[in-house]
Amino acid sequence: MANEKILIVDDEPNILELLKFNLENNGFKVIKALNGEQALELIKLEKPDLILLDVMLPGIDGYELCKILRRKTDTSEIPIILITAKNEEIDKILGLEIGADDYITKPFSVRELIARVKAVLRRVEKKEKGENTIRISDICIEVDKFEVTVDGRKIDLTPKEFQLLKLFAQNPGRVFSRDYLLEKIWGYDYLGDTRTVDVHIRHLRQKLGDEQDEPKYIETVRGIGYKFKEK
C-alpha cells in the first residue's frame, strides 16, 4: 500500500483538517468534501481508493450517499468506512447492511482510524489480486478450478452456491442483506422475493455441514440477512 487516495466527507472543518494531517503523515493522499453533493462530484473526478464518510451530513446524509455509491457500477466497489457519533448496534448493522466496509464511532483515536483504513485497504488489495485459492476456517475455495473442500472433503456446489460462498469468504464479518445478495449474485432484483436467497443459503449450509441453530460458518443476522463468521 502506498499513496492511496482517501476522500474524507465531513461537515466539520476541524475534523477534516485533523484527519487530513494524520492520513498524510501516514503516506496517504487526501481530498476533502463538506457534504454529499460535493463528495459525488469529487468521486467522479478523483476516483478515491477509500472513503471516510460521516453519517450526519447536511442534505444527502452518509447512509444515503453510501446507498447511492453502492448502486452505481463505477463506485460499487470503493471501500467505505462510516464515521458517526451513533453507537447503537442497530446503527452499526444498518451501516454494514447498506454496504459499508467498516464503522467507527466518535470519539475515536486517530491511531485506531488509521489502523482500520489500512486493514480495509489490505482486504481490498487481496481481493483485487484475484487469488486463485481462498482459505478461511477449514474451507478451501479453488476459484479457477471451481472446487470447494471442507476439512479436506470435496463438496459439489451449484454456480450460485459457489458465488455466495466466495463472496462470504472474501468478506468475513460483513453483513449482506438479502436484497444486496439478489442484486450481486443474481444480477437483477427479484422484486422483494428474497426466498431465493434463503433457499440457496439453506442448501449451501447443508453441503457445508453447517448447523442452523449453531452455525460454524454462515450466520443469520435477524431481520437483515447473512454474514460469514469471523475467525
N, C-alpha and C positions, 0 to 999 in steps of 0.2 A: 504494500500500500504506500503510495507516495503521491502528493499533490492532488488528492481527490478534492473535488469542488463541493462544498457544503452550502446549501441555502438555508438561512435562518429566517423563519417567519414569526415575528412577534411585534405587537404594537407598543411595547415598552422600549424606548431607545436605549436606556441604561443596560437592560438585559442583552439587547442586540450587541452593544459595544463590548460588554463583558465576555460574551460567548465568542464574538469575533476575535478578540485579543487572545483568548486561550486556545482557540482552534488554530489560529495562525501560528502560535508558538509551538504547536504540535505538528506543523508542516502542512496544514490544510489550506486550500484556497477558500475564501469565504465571500458570499454575496448575501445581501440582506433585503427583506421586504417587510413593510409595516402592516400589510393587510393581504387578504386572499386574492383580490383582483391584481394587485401588483405582483404577487407571487406567481400567478398564472402567466403573466407576461414574461417574467424573468425565467421561468422554467422553459418556456418556448424558445427563448433566445440563448440561454446559458447551458441548458441540459445538465443540471447538477447530478452528482453521484449519490447524494443523500440529502434528505430534507429534515430539518429540525422544525417541528410545526407546533406552535402554541394553539391550544384549543379555543381559548376565549379571545377571538378576534372580532373587530367590528365588521359588519357586512357579512361576507362569507366566513363562517366560523371554521375552526380546524377540522371538525368532523366532516362537514360538508365538502371542504376542499379535498380531504382525503378520499371521499367517495368519488368526486369528480376525476381526480387523478387515476384512481383505480379503474374507472370505466373507460378511459382513453387508452388506445393501443400503445401510443408512443410514450406514455407515462406510467403505465400499469405496473412496471417492474422497478420503478425508482423506490429505494427503501425510504421509509418514513418513520421517524421517531416522534411521537406525540409528547408535548410538554404541557402540563396543566397543574393547577392548584387542587383539582379534584382528586380525592384519594379513595373514593368508594370503589369496591370491587366491580360493581356493575358498570362504572365508567371505564375501567380498565378493559373489561370484557368487550364493551361496545367499541372501544378504540381498536382492539385486536380484530374484532369481528368485521369491521368495515375495511380492514386491510392494512392497518399499521403494523410495522415490524417490531416495534418496541414502544414502551410507555414509561415516562419518568415524571414523578410528581414534584412540584415545588414545595418547600425549598429543597434543592439538591446540591450536592457538592460538584464543582466543575470537574474534579477528578473522576467522579462516577459517570458523569455525562460523557466525557472523553472516552472512558473505557467502553461504554455502551455503543458509541459511534464506531469505534474500532471493531468491536465484536460483530456488529451488524454488517459492516463492510467486509469483514473476513468471510462471513457466511455467503454474501453475495459473490465475492471473488471465487469462492469454492464452487458455487453453483454455476458460474459463468464458464468455468474451465471445462464443464461438461464431462465430469469424471465418469468413466465407464463403470466404476464399481462404487456403490453406496453401502456403507456398513453402519448399522445402528442397532444397538442391543445385540440380539443373536440373529438378526435378519441381514442377509446379504443380497443386494439387488445388482445384477449384472445388466446394465442398461442396454448395451448393444446386442447382447445375446437374448434379451427379453426373458431372463431367468431369475427366479427368486428361490432362495433357500432359507429355511428357519432352523437354526441349530444343526445345520448340515443336511437337513431334509428338504429335497426339492418339492416345490408346490406349483401347481398349474393355475395361472390366473388368466382371466379374460383381459382384453386390452384395456377396458375401463377400470377394472380392478387394479391392474398394473399401474396405470396412470395415477389413480388415487393413492396407492401405496407409495409411489415415487414422490408425489407432492408432499405427503405427510412426512416421509423420511427426510426430505430436504429441508423441512421447516418444523423440527421438533418443538413442541410447546406453543406453536402458533395456532390460534383458534380459527377454523374455517367455517363460515356459515353454509347452510345447505344451498342457498341461492348462489353464493360465490362458487361452490363446487359445481353446480349445474352449469354455470357460465364458463368456468375454467376447463372442466373436463369434457362436457358435452358440447360446448361451443355455442350454445343458444339457451334461451330462457324457457323453462318448462311451464311458464305462466303460473308459478306458485306451487306446482305439483312436485313437492320435494320427496315424495315416496320413492322415486327412482334412486335418489341418493341413499336413503335408508336401506333399501333392499340391497344395493351393491355393498354398502358398509357391512351389513349383516353377513352376506356371503364371504366377504373378504375376511371378516373376523373368524368365521368358521374355518376357513382354509389356513389361517394363521394359528389356529388353536387358541384364540383369544376368548376369554370368558367375559360376557357382557356385564355381569354384576361386579367382577373384579378384573377389569381389563389390564392386560400386561402391555399392550401396545396402543390401541386406538381407544381414546376416552371420549365419552359423550359429555358435551357441555350443555347442560339443561337449557332448553329454550333458544339455543344459539346454533349449535352444530357439533363439530368434532375436532379433536386435535390428537396428535401423536404424543404420547407421554415423554417428557424429557428425562434423560438418564443422567 
